[in-house]
Amino acid sequence: MSPHNPLNDPNVVYLRAVIGARLAKLREDGERDRGASAIEWAIITAILALLAITIGAVITKKVTDKANTINTG
């Protein structure tokens, strides 16, 4: 049985795609306007926080599921 990689979880893959698209748009816009507004930074921060929370939840669920399968006697 191979270990599950949480980075391959569908939720994480989706968030990575959304963040990648958003960052690409920011880079494209940044070439025309070099400064990012406070709102853009808030959005980026919120997305990264959501990604961190999602990865943490996936890891926690996997660890909890595995821990629940341990036979304690």
N, CA, C and O atoms as a Maestro MAE file, in Angstrom:
{
 s_m_m2io_version
 :::
 2.0.0
}

f_m_ct {
 s_m_title
 :::
 protein
 m_atom[292] {
  # First column is atom index #
  i_m_mmod_type
  r_m_x_coord
  r_m_y_coord
  r_m_z_coord
  i_m_residue_number
  s_m_chain_name
  s_m_pdb_residue_name
  s_m_pdb_atom_name
  i_m_atomic_number
  :::
  1 25 0.846 -1.177 0.000 1 A "MET " " N  " 7
  2 3 0.000 0.000 0.000 1 A "MET " " CA " 6
  3 2 0.888 1.236 0.000 1 A "MET " " C  " 6
  4 15 1.717 1.405 0.894 1 A "MET " " O  " 8
  5 25 0.725 2.082 -0.977 2 A "SER " " N  " 7
  6 3 1.573 3.267 -1.081 2 A "SER " " CA " 6
  7 2 0.973 4.417 -0.249 2 A "SER " " C  " 6
  8 15 -0.247 4.549 -0.149 2 A "SER " " O  " 8
  9 25 1.838 5.235 0.336 3 A "PRO " " N  " 7
  10 3 1.331 6.364 1.128 3 A "PRO " " CA " 6
  11 2 0.638 7.388 0.231 3 A "PRO " " C  " 6
  12 15 1.031 7.613 -0.913 3 A "PRO " " O  " 8
  13 25 -0.387 7.987 0.781 4 A "HIS " " N  " 7
  14 3 -1.142 8.995 0.033 4 A "HIS " " CA " 6
  15 2 -0.426 10.334 0.112 4 A "HIS " " C  " 6
  16 15 -0.074 10.797 1.197 4 A "HIS " " O  " 8
  17 25 -0.215 10.945 -1.029 5 A "ASN " " N  " 7
  18 3 0.408 12.266 -1.074 5 A "ASN " " CA " 6
  19 2 -0.698 13.314 -1.000 5 A "ASN " " C  " 6
  20 15 -1.500 13.411 -1.929 5 A "ASN " " O  " 8
  21 25 -0.768 14.114 0.091 6 A "PRO " " N  " 7
  22 3 -1.852 15.098 0.228 6 A "PRO " " CA " 6
  23 2 -1.831 16.161 -0.860 6 A "PRO " " C  " 6
  24 15 -2.850 16.813 -1.091 6 A "PRO " " O  " 8
  25 25 -0.710 16.356 -1.533 7 A "LEU " " N  " 7
  26 3 -0.665 17.346 -2.605 7 A "LEU " " CA " 6
  27 2 -1.412 16.875 -3.838 7 A "LEU " " C  " 6
  28 15 -1.691 17.672 -4.733 7 A "LEU " " O  " 8
  29 25 -1.745 15.574 -3.901 8 A "ASN " " N  " 7
  30 3 -2.516 15.045 -5.017 8 A "ASN " " CA " 6
  31 2 -4.010 14.978 -4.711 8 A "ASN " " C  " 6
  32 15 -4.795 14.518 -5.540 8 A "ASN " " O  " 8
  33 25 -4.398 15.432 -3.536 9 A "ASP " " N  " 7
  34 3 -5.816 15.471 -3.180 9 A "ASP " " CA " 6
  35 2 -6.538 16.417 -4.151 9 A "ASP " " C  " 6
  36 15 -5.999 17.476 -4.473 9 A "ASP " " O  " 8
  37 25 -7.724 16.072 -4.618 10 A "PRO " " N  " 7
  38 3 -8.432 16.919 -5.593 10 A "PRO " " CA " 6
  39 2 -8.650 18.357 -5.126 10 A "PRO " " C  " 6
  40 15 -8.587 19.284 -5.933 10 A "PRO " " O  " 8
  41 25 -8.904 18.550 -3.834 11 A "ASN " " N  " 7
  42 3 -9.097 19.911 -3.318 11 A "ASN " " CA " 6
  43 2 -7.820 20.732 -3.438 11 A "ASN " " C  " 6
  44 15 -7.852 21.903 -3.818 11 A "ASN " " O  " 8
  45 25 -6.713 20.111 -3.115 12 A "VAL " " N  " 7
  46 3 -5.431 20.810 -3.173 12 A "VAL " " CA " 6
  47 2 -5.059 21.091 -4.627 12 A "VAL " " C  " 6
  48 15 -4.569 22.174 -4.943 12 A "VAL " " O  " 8
  49 25 -5.289 20.124 -5.509 13 A "VAL " " N  " 7
  50 3 -4.992 20.320 -6.929 13 A "VAL " " CA " 6
  51 2 -5.819 21.477 -7.480 13 A "VAL " " C  " 6
  52 15 -5.309 22.314 -8.226 13 A "VAL " " O  " 8
  53 25 -7.096 21.520 -7.110 14 A "TYR " " N  " 7
  54 3 -7.965 22.610 -7.567 14 A "TYR " " CA " 6
  55 2 -7.454 23.959 -7.053 14 A "TYR " " C  " 6
  56 15 -7.356 24.919 -7.818 14 A "TYR " " O  " 8
  57 25 -7.133 24.030 -5.768 15 A "LEU " " N  " 7
  58 3 -6.644 25.295 -5.211 15 A "LEU " " CA " 6
  59 2 -5.336 25.731 -5.865 15 A "LEU " " C  " 6
  60 15 -5.127 26.919 -6.113 15 A "LEU " " O  " 8
  61 25 -4.462 24.776 -6.142 16 A "ARG " " N  " 7
  62 3 -3.202 25.121 -6.809 16 A "ARG " " CA " 6
  63 2 -3.466 25.686 -8.196 16 A "ARG " " C  " 6
  64 15 -2.794 26.623 -8.628 16 A "ARG " " O  " 8
  65 25 -4.452 25.114 -8.900 17 A "ALA " " N  " 7
  66 3 -4.794 25.616 -10.235 17 A "ALA " " CA " 6
  67 2 -5.372 27.022 -10.158 17 A "ALA " " C  " 6
  68 15 -5.028 27.884 -10.967 17 A "ALA " " O  " 8
  69 25 -6.252 27.255 -9.181 18 A "VAL " " N  " 7
  70 3 -6.860 28.577 -9.025 18 A "VAL " " CA " 6
  71 2 -5.790 29.609 -8.674 18 A "VAL " " C  " 6
  72 15 -5.758 30.701 -9.241 18 A "VAL " " O  " 8
  73 25 -4.924 29.256 -7.742 19 A "ILE " " N  " 7
  74 3 -3.864 30.182 -7.337 19 A "ILE " " CA " 6
  75 2 -2.910 30.437 -8.503 19 A "ILE " " C  " 6
  76 15 -2.485 31.570 -8.726 19 A "ILE " " O  " 8
  77 25 -2.575 29.380 -9.244 20 A "GLY " " N  " 7
  78 3 -1.688 29.542 -10.401 20 A "GLY " " CA " 6
  79 2 -2.281 30.486 -11.431 20 A "GLY " " C  " 6
  80 15 -1.580 31.336 -11.981 20 A "GLY " " O  " 8
  81 25 -3.578 30.335 -11.693 21 A "ALA " " N  " 7
  82 3 -4.242 31.214 -12.659 21 A "ALA " " CA " 6
  83 2 -4.267 32.649 -12.148 21 A "ALA " " C  " 6
  84 15 -4.037 33.589 -12.908 21 A "ALA " " O  " 8
  85 25 -4.545 32.812 -10.866 22 A "ARG " " N  " 7
  86 3 -4.589 34.157 -10.285 22 A "ARG " " CA " 6
  87 2 -3.202 34.814 -10.314 22 A "ARG " " C  " 6
  88 15 -3.074 35.994 -10.641 22 A "ARG " " O  " 8
  89 25 -2.180 34.049 -9.973 23 A "LEU " " N  " 7
  90 3 -0.826 34.600 -9.999 23 A "LEU " " CA " 6
  91 2 -0.396 34.958 -11.419 23 A "LEU " " C  " 6
  92 15 0.270 35.970 -11.633 23 A "LEU " " O  " 8
  93 25 -0.780 34.124 -12.389 24 A "ALA " " N  " 7
  94 3 -0.457 34.435 -13.783 24 A "ALA " " CA " 6
  95 2 -1.128 35.746 -14.197 24 A "ALA " " C  " 6
  96 15 -0.518 36.575 -14.872 24 A "ALA " " O  " 8
  97 25 -2.376 35.927 -13.792 25 A "LYS " " N  " 7
  98 3 -3.075 37.171 -14.111 25 A "LYS " " CA " 6
  99 2 -2.402 38.359 -13.422 25 A "LYS " " C  " 6
  100 15 -2.247 39.423 -14.023 25 A "LYS " " O  " 8
  101 25 -2.009 38.179 -12.176 26 A "LEU " " N  " 7
  102 3 -1.325 39.262 -11.461 26 A "LEU " " CA " 6
  103 2 0.003 39.609 -12.129 26 A "LEU " " C  " 6
  104 15 0.368 40.781 -12.219 26 A "LEU " " O  " 8
  105 25 0.726 38.589 -12.598 27 A "ARG " " N  " 7
  106 3 1.992 38.862 -13.290 27 A "ARG " " CA " 6
  107 2 1.743 39.631 -14.587 27 A "ARG " " C  " 6
  108 15 2.462 40.574 -14.918 27 A "ARG " " O  " 8
  109 25 0.708 39.207 -15.309 28 A "GLU " " N  " 7
  110 3 0.365 39.882 -16.556 28 A "GLU " " CA " 6
  111 2 -0.037 41.329 -16.285 28 A "GLU " " C  " 6
  112 15 0.413 42.243 -16.976 28 A "GLU " " O  " 8
  113 25 -0.878 41.533 -15.285 29 A "ASP " " N  " 7
  114 3 -1.292 42.887 -14.926 29 A "ASP " " CA " 6
  115 2 -0.114 43.692 -14.384 29 A "ASP " " C  " 6
  116 15 -0.026 44.903 -14.589 29 A "ASP " " O  " 8
  117 25 0.791 42.997 -13.686 30 A "GLY " " N  " 7
  118 3 1.936 43.667 -13.094 30 A "GLY " " CA " 6
  119 2 2.885 44.230 -14.124 30 A "GLY " " C  " 6
  120 15 3.606 45.190 -13.852 30 A "GLY " " O  " 8
  121 25 2.890 43.640 -15.306 31 A "GLU " " N  " 7
  122 3 3.746 44.169 -16.362 31 A "GLU " " CA " 6
  123 2 3.245 45.525 -16.842 31 A "GLU " " C  " 6
  124 15 4.025 46.363 -17.294 31 A "GLU " " O  " 8
  125 25 1.943 45.730 -16.738 32 A "ARG " " N  " 7
  126 3 1.379 47.021 -17.127 32 A "ARG " " CA " 6
  127 2 1.375 47.995 -15.951 32 A "ARG " " C  " 6
  128 15 1.597 49.194 -16.118 32 A "ARG " " O  " 8
  129 25 1.121 47.462 -14.778 33 A "ASP " " N  " 7
  130 3 1.051 48.289 -13.564 33 A "ASP " " CA " 6
  131 2 1.887 47.592 -12.499 33 A "ASP " " C  " 6
  132 15 1.474 46.563 -11.964 33 A "ASP " " O  " 8
  133 25 3.042 48.132 -12.191 34 A "ARG " " N  " 7
  134 3 4.004 47.446 -11.337 34 A "ARG " " CA " 6
  135 2 3.575 47.295 -9.892 34 A "ARG " " C  " 6
  136 15 4.097 46.411 -9.213 34 A "ARG " " O  " 8
  137 25 2.660 48.098 -9.381 35 A "GLY " " N  " 7
  138 3 2.276 48.013 -7.975 35 A "GLY " " CA " 6
  139 2 1.015 47.202 -7.770 35 A "GLY " " C  " 6
  140 15 0.051 47.333 -8.525 35 A "GLY " " O  " 8
  141 25 1.024 46.360 -6.745 36 A "ALA " " N  " 7
  142 3 -0.185 45.609 -6.396 36 A "ALA " " CA " 6
  143 2 -0.905 46.365 -5.290 36 A "ALA " " C  " 6
  144 15 -0.288 46.840 -4.336 36 A "ALA " " O  " 8
  145 25 -2.194 46.464 -5.432 37 A "SER " " N  " 7
  146 3 -2.974 47.195 -4.433 37 A "SER " " CA " 6
  147 2 -3.121 46.363 -3.166 37 A "SER " " C  " 6
  148 15 -2.840 45.165 -3.158 37 A "SER " " O  " 8
  149 25 -3.559 47.006 -2.114 38 A "ALA " " N  " 7
  150 3 -3.760 46.323 -0.838 38 A "ALA " " CA " 6
  151 2 -4.814 45.227 -0.971 38 A "ALA " " C  " 6
  152 15 -4.712 44.188 -0.319 38 A "ALA " " O  " 8
  153 25 -5.807 45.447 -1.796 39 A "ILE " " N  " 7
  154 3 -6.855 44.440 -1.985 39 A "ILE " " CA " 6
  155 2 -6.274 43.194 -2.653 39 A "ILE " " C  " 6
  156 15 -6.600 42.074 -2.262 39 A "ILE " " O  " 8
  157 25 -5.426 43.381 -3.647 40 A "GLU " " N  " 7
  158 3 -4.812 42.231 -4.304 40 A "GLU " " CA " 6
  159 2 -3.964 41.434 -3.316 40 A "GLU " " C  " 6
  160 15 -4.005 40.203 -3.318 40 A "GLU " " O  " 8
  161 25 -3.203 42.119 -2.478 41 A "TRP " " N  " 7
  162 3 -2.402 41.421 -1.475 41 A "TRP " " CA " 6
  163 2 -3.291 40.701 -0.471 41 A "TRP " " C  " 6
  164 15 -2.954 39.606 -0.021 41 A "TRP " " O  " 8
  165 25 -4.414 41.298 -0.117 42 A "ALA " " N  " 7
  166 3 -5.350 40.642 0.806 42 A "ALA " " CA " 6
  167 2 -5.924 39.375 0.168 42 A "ALA " " C  " 6
  168 15 -6.082 38.356 0.841 42 A "ALA " " O  " 8
  169 25 -6.233 39.437 -1.115 43 A "ILE " " N  " 7
  170 3 -6.767 38.268 -1.821 43 A "ILE " " CA " 6
  171 2 -5.717 37.162 -1.886 43 A "ILE " " C  " 6
  172 15 -6.018 35.997 -1.628 43 A "ILE " " O  " 8
  173 25 -4.504 37.528 -2.226 44 A "ILE " " N  " 7
  174 3 -3.423 36.540 -2.290 44 A "ILE " " CA " 6
  175 2 -3.216 35.899 -0.925 44 A "ILE " " C  " 6
  176 15 -3.072 34.680 -0.824 44 A "ILE " " O  " 8
  177 25 -3.201 36.709 0.115 45 A "THR " " N  " 7
  178 3 -3.019 36.195 1.468 45 A "THR " " CA " 6
  179 2 -4.159 35.262 1.854 45 A "THR " " C  " 6
  180 15 -3.923 34.207 2.443 45 A "THR " " O  " 8
  181 25 -5.389 35.639 1.530 46 A "ALA " " N  " 7
  182 3 -6.546 34.802 1.843 46 A "ALA " " CA " 6
  183 2 -6.473 33.469 1.107 46 A "ALA " " C  " 6
  184 15 -6.773 32.424 1.683 46 A "ALA " " O  " 8
  185 25 -6.076 33.500 -0.160 47 A "ILE " " N  " 7
  186 3 -5.961 32.263 -0.933 47 A "ILE " " CA " 6
  187 2 -4.890 31.361 -0.340 47 A "ILE " " C  " 6
  188 15 -5.098 30.156 -0.198 47 A "ILE " " O  " 8
  189 25 -3.748 31.937 0.004 48 A "LEU " " N  " 7
  190 3 -2.673 31.136 0.590 48 A "LEU " " CA " 6
  191 2 -3.074 30.568 1.947 48 A "LEU " " C  " 6
  192 15 -2.723 29.434 2.273 48 A "LEU " " O  " 8
  193 25 -3.807 31.349 2.740 49 A "ALA " " N  " 7
  194 3 -4.294 30.853 4.030 49 A "ALA " " CA " 6
  195 2 -5.273 29.704 3.816 49 A "ALA " " C  " 6
  196 15 -5.220 28.702 4.530 49 A "ALA " " O  " 8
  197 25 -6.161 29.843 2.842 50 A "LEU " " N  " 7
  198 3 -7.116 28.783 2.527 50 A "LEU " " CA " 6
  199 2 -6.384 27.521 2.080 50 A "LEU " " C  " 6
  200 15 -6.752 26.412 2.469 50 A "LEU " " O  " 8
  201 25 -5.364 27.689 1.276 51 A "LEU " " N  " 7
  202 3 -4.572 26.544 0.832 51 A "LEU " " CA " 6
  203 2 -3.917 25.851 2.028 51 A "LEU " " C  " 6
  204 15 -3.943 24.624 2.126 51 A "LEU " " O  " 8
  205 25 -3.337 26.627 2.927 52 A "ALA " " N  " 7
  206 3 -2.683 26.051 4.103 52 A "ALA " " CA " 6
  207 2 -3.690 25.314 4.981 52 A "ALA " " C  " 6
  208 15 -3.396 24.229 5.484 52 A "ALA " " O  " 8
  209 25 -4.863 25.889 5.165 53 A "ILE " " N  " 7
  210 3 -5.897 25.251 5.975 53 A "ILE " " CA " 6
  211 2 -6.362 23.954 5.315 53 A "ILE " " C  " 6
  212 15 -6.553 22.944 5.993 53 A "ILE " " O  " 8
  213 25 -6.541 23.982 4.004 54 A "THR " " N  " 7
  214 3 -6.987 22.785 3.285 54 A "THR " " CA " 6
  215 2 -5.956 21.670 3.377 54 A "THR " " C  " 6
  216 15 -6.301 20.516 3.630 54 A "THR " " O  " 8
  217 25 -4.688 22.018 3.171 55 A "ILE " " N  " 7
  218 3 -3.628 21.009 3.273 55 A "ILE " " CA " 6
  219 2 -3.578 20.451 4.690 55 A "ILE " " C  " 6
  220 15 -3.434 19.243 4.878 55 A "ILE " " O  " 8
  221 25 -3.695 21.323 5.685 56 A "GLY " " N  " 7
  222 3 -3.712 20.873 7.076 56 A "GLY " " CA " 6
  223 2 -4.874 19.944 7.356 56 A "GLY " " C  " 6
  224 15 -4.713 18.941 8.051 56 A "GLY " " O  " 8
  225 25 -6.050 20.266 6.820 57 A "ALA " " N  " 7
  226 3 -7.229 19.420 7.031 57 A "ALA " " CA " 6
  227 2 -7.051 18.061 6.371 57 A "ALA " " C  " 6
  228 15 -7.418 17.036 6.945 57 A "ALA " " O  " 8
  229 25 -6.492 18.051 5.169 58 A "VAL " " N  " 7
  230 3 -6.270 16.786 4.466 58 A "VAL " " CA " 6
  231 2 -5.286 15.921 5.251 58 A "VAL " " C  " 6
  232 15 -5.521 14.729 5.447 58 A "VAL " " O  " 8
  233 25 -4.193 16.518 5.695 59 A "ILE " " N  " 7
  234 3 -3.192 15.768 6.458 59 A "ILE " " CA " 6
  235 2 -3.793 15.262 7.761 59 A "ILE " " C  " 6
  236 15 -3.589 14.105 8.127 59 A "ILE " " O  " 8
  237 25 -4.537 16.119 8.469 60 A "THR " " N  " 7
  238 3 -5.162 15.717 9.725 60 A "THR " " CA " 6
  239 2 -6.119 14.556 9.517 60 A "THR " " C  " 6
  240 15 -6.128 13.609 10.304 60 A "THR " " O  " 8
  241 25 -6.924 14.621 8.465 61 A "LYS " " N  " 7
  242 3 -7.870 13.536 8.185 61 A "LYS " " CA " 6
  243 2 -7.132 12.238 7.895 61 A "LYS " " C  " 6
  244 15 -7.513 11.179 8.394 61 A "LYS " " O  " 8
  245 25 -6.082 12.316 7.094 62 A "LYS " " N  " 7
  246 3 -5.331 11.110 6.763 62 A "LYS " " CA " 6
  247 2 -4.678 10.506 8.007 62 A "LYS " " C  " 6
  248 15 -4.703 9.289 8.190 62 A "LYS " " O  " 8
  249 25 -4.099 11.342 8.855 63 A "VAL " " N  " 7
  250 3 -3.452 10.851 10.073 63 A "VAL " " CA " 6
  251 2 -4.492 10.259 11.017 63 A "VAL " " C  " 6
  252 15 -4.268 9.199 11.600 63 A "VAL " " O  " 8
  253 25 -5.622 10.933 11.170 64 A "THR " " N  " 7
  254 3 -6.685 10.438 12.040 64 A "THR " " CA " 6
  255 2 -7.233 9.108 11.535 64 A "THR " " C  " 6
  256 15 -7.441 8.178 12.315 64 A "THR " " O  " 8
  257 25 -7.466 9.022 10.224 65 A "ASP " " N  " 7
  258 3 -7.960 7.770 9.651 65 A "ASP " " CA " 6
  259 2 -6.973 6.633 9.890 65 A "ASP " " C  " 6
  260 15 -7.366 5.524 10.250 65 A "ASP " " O  " 8
  261 25 -5.697 6.915 9.688 66 A "LYS " " N  " 7
  262 3 -4.674 5.897 9.906 66 A "LYS " " CA " 6
  263 2 -4.586 5.518 11.382 66 A "LYS " " C  " 6
  264 15 -4.438 4.341 11.713 66 A "LYS " " O  " 8
  265 25 -4.677 6.505 12.267 67 A "ALA " " N  " 7
  266 3 -4.609 6.241 13.704 67 A "ALA " " CA " 6
  267 2 -5.791 5.392 14.164 67 A "ALA " " C  " 6
  268 15 -5.656 4.563 15.064 67 A "ALA " " O  " 8
  269 25 -6.936 5.601 13.548 68 A "ASN " " N  " 7
  270 3 -8.122 4.834 13.933 68 A "ASN " " CA " 6
  271 2 -8.040 3.376 13.502 68 A "ASN " " C  " 6
  272 15 -8.800 2.546 14.001 68 A "ASN " " O  " 8
  273 25 -7.139 3.049 12.590 69 A "THR " " N  " 7
  274 3 -6.994 1.665 12.151 69 A "THR " " CA " 6
  275 2 -5.986 0.886 12.995 69 A "THR " " C  " 6
  276 15 -5.818 -0.317 12.796 69 A "THR " " O  " 8
  277 25 -5.321 1.548 13.924 70 A "ILE " " N  " 7
  278 3 -4.334 0.880 14.773 70 A "ILE " " CA " 6
  279 2 -5.059 0.048 15.819 70 A "ILE " " C  " 6
  280 15 -5.920 0.552 16.540 70 A "ILE " " O  " 8
  281 25 -4.708 -1.220 15.895 71 A "ASN " " N  " 7
  282 3 -5.313 -2.124 16.862 71 A "ASN " " CA " 6
  283 2 -4.576 -1.969 18.191 71 A "ASN " " C  " 6
  284 15 -3.381 -2.247 18.284 71 A "ASN " " O  " 8
  285 25 -5.298 -1.527 19.211 72 A "THR " " N  " 7
  286 3 -4.673 -1.307 20.523 72 A "THR " " CA " 6
  287 2 -4.877 -2.487 21.465 72 A "THR " " C  " 6
  288 15 -4.531 -2.414 22.644 72 A "THR " " O  " 8
  289 25 -5.417 -3.527 20.965 73 A "GLY " " N  " 7
  290 3 -5.512 -4.711 21.802 73 A "GLY " " CA " 6
  291 2 -6.882 -5.123 21.973 73 A "GLY " " C  " 6
  292 15 -7.150 -6.112 22.655 73 A "GLY " " O  " 8
  :::
 }
 m_bond[291] {
  # First column is bond index #
  i_m_from
  i_m_to
  i_m_order
  :::
  1 1 2 1
  2 2 3 1
  3 3 4 2
  4 3 5 1
  5 5 6 1
  6 6 7 1
  7 7 8 2
  8 7 9 1
  9 9 10 1
  10 10 11 1
  11 11 12 2
  12 11 13 1
  13 13 14 1
  14 14 15 1
  15 15 16 2
  16 15 17 1
  17 17 18 1
  18 18 19 1
  19 19 20 2
  20 19 21 1
  21 21 22 1
  22 22 23 1
  23 23 24 2
  24 23 25 1
  25 25 26 1
  26 26 27 1
  27 27 28 2
  28 27 29 1
  29 29 30 1
  30 30 31 1
  31 31 32 2
  32 31 33 1
  33 33 34 1
  34 34 35 1
  35 35 36 2
  36 35 37 1
  37 37 38 1
  38 38 39 1
  39 39 40 2
  40 39 41 1
  41 41 42 1
  42 42 43 1
  43 43 44 2
  44 43 45 1
  45 45 46 1
  46 46 47 1
  47 47 48 2
  48 47 49 1
  49 49 50 1
  50 50 51 1
  51 51 52 2
  52 51 53 1
  53 53 54 1
  54 54 55 1
  55 55 56 2
  56 55 57 1
  57 57 58 1
  58 58 59 1
  59 59 60 2
  60 59 61 1
  61 61 62 1
  62 62 63 1
  63 63 64 2
  64 63 65 1
  65 65 66 1
  66 66 67 1
  67 67 68 2
  68 67 69 1
  69 69 70 1
  70 70 71 1
  71 71 72 2
  72 71 73 1
  73 73 74 1
  74 74 75 1
  75 75 76 2
  76 75 77 1
  77 77 78 1
  78 78 79 1
  79 79 80 2
  80 79 81 1
  81 81 82 1
  82 82 83 1
  83 83 84 2
  84 83 85 1
  85 85 86 1
  86 86 87 1
  87 87 88 2
  88 87 89 1
  89 89 90 1
  90 90 91 1
  91 91 92 2
  92 91 93 1
  93 93 94 1
  94 94 95 1
  95 95 96 2
  96 95 97 1
  97 97 98 1
  98 98 99 1
  99 99 100 2
  100 99 101 1
  101 101 102 1
  102 102 103 1
  103 103 104 2
  104 103 105 1
  105 105 106 1
  106 106 107 1
  107 107 108 2
  108 107 109 1
  109 109 110 1
  110 110 111 1
  111 111 112 2
  112 111 113 1
  113 113 114 1
  114 114 115 1
  115 115 116 2
  116 115 117 1
  117 117 118 1
  118 118 119 1
  119 119 120 2
  120 119 121 1
  121 121 122 1
  122 122 123 1
  123 123 124 2
  124 123 125 1
  125 125 126 1
  126 126 127 1
  127 127 128 2
  128 127 129 1
  129 129 130 1
  130 130 131 1
  131 131 132 2
  132 131 133 1
  133 133 134 1
  134 134 135 1
  135 135 136 2
  136 135 137 1
  137 137 138 1
  138 138 139 1
  139 139 140 2
  140 139 141 1
  141 141 142 1
  142 142 143 1
  143 143 144 2
  144 143 145 1
  145 145 146 1
  146 146 147 1
  147 147 148 2
  148 147 149 1
  149 149 150 1
  150 150 151 1
  151 151 152 2
  152 151 153 1
  153 153 154 1
  154 154 155 1
  155 155 156 2
  156 155 157 1
  157 157 158 1
  158 158 159 1
  159 159 160 2
  160 159 161 1
  161 161 162 1
  162 162 163 1
  163 163 164 2
  164 163 165 1
  165 165 166 1
  166 166 167 1
  167 167 168 2
  168 167 169 1
  169 169 170 1
  170 170 171 1
  171 171 172 2
  172 171 173 1
  173 173 174 1
  174 174 175 1
  175 175 176 2
  176 175 177 1
  177 177 178 1
  178 178 179 1
  179 179 180 2
  180 179 181 1
  181 181 182 1
  182 182 183 1
  183 183 184 2
  184 183 185 1
  185 185 186 1
  186 186 187 1
  187 187 188 2
  188 187 189 1
  189 189 190 1
  190 190 191 1
  191 191 192 2
  192 191 193 1
  193 193 194 1
  194 194 195 1
  195 195 196 2
  196 195 197 1
  197 197 198 1
  198 198 199 1
  199 199 200 2
  200 199 201 1
  201 201 202 1
  202 202 203 1
  203 203 204 2
  204 203 205 1
  205 205 206 1
  206 206 207 1
  207 207 208 2
  208 207 209 1
  209 209 210 1
  210 210 211 1
  211 211 212 2
  212 211 213 1
  213 213 214 1
  214 214 215 1
  215 215 216 2
  216 215 217 1
  217 217 218 1
  218 218 219 1
  219 219 220 2
  220 219 221 1
  221 221 222 1
  222 222 223 1
  223 223 224 2
  224 223 225 1
  225 225 226 1
  226 226 227 1
  227 227 228 2
  228 227 229 1
  229 229 230 1
  230 230 231 1
  231 231 232 2
  232 231 233 1
  233 233 234 1
  234 234 235 1
  235 235 236 2
  236 235 237 1
  237 237 238 1
  238 238 239 1
  239 239 240 2
  240 239 241 1
  241 241 242 1
  242 242 243 1
  243 243 244 2
  244 243 245 1
  245 245 246 1
  246 246 247 1
  247 247 248 2
  248 247 249 1
  249 249 250 1
  250 250 251 1
  251 251 252 2
  252 251 253 1
  253 253 254 1
  254 254 255 1
  255 255 256 2
  256 255 257 1
  257 257 258 1
  258 258 259 1
  259 259 260 2
  260 259 261 1
  261 261 262 1
  262 262 263 1
  263 263 264 2
  264 263 265 1
  265 265 266 1
  266 266 267 1
  267 267 268 2
  268 267 269 1
  269 269 270 1
  270 270 271 1
  271 271 272 2
  272 271 273 1
  273 273 274 1
  274 274 275 1
  275 275 276 2
  276 275 277 1
  277 277 278 1
  278 278 279 1
  279 279 280 2
  280 279 281 1
  281 281 282 1
  282 282 283 1
  283 283 284 2
  284 283 285 1
  285 285 286 1
  286 286 287 1
  287 287 288 2
  288 287 289 1
  289 289 290 1
  290 290 291 1
  291 291 292 2
  :::
 }
}
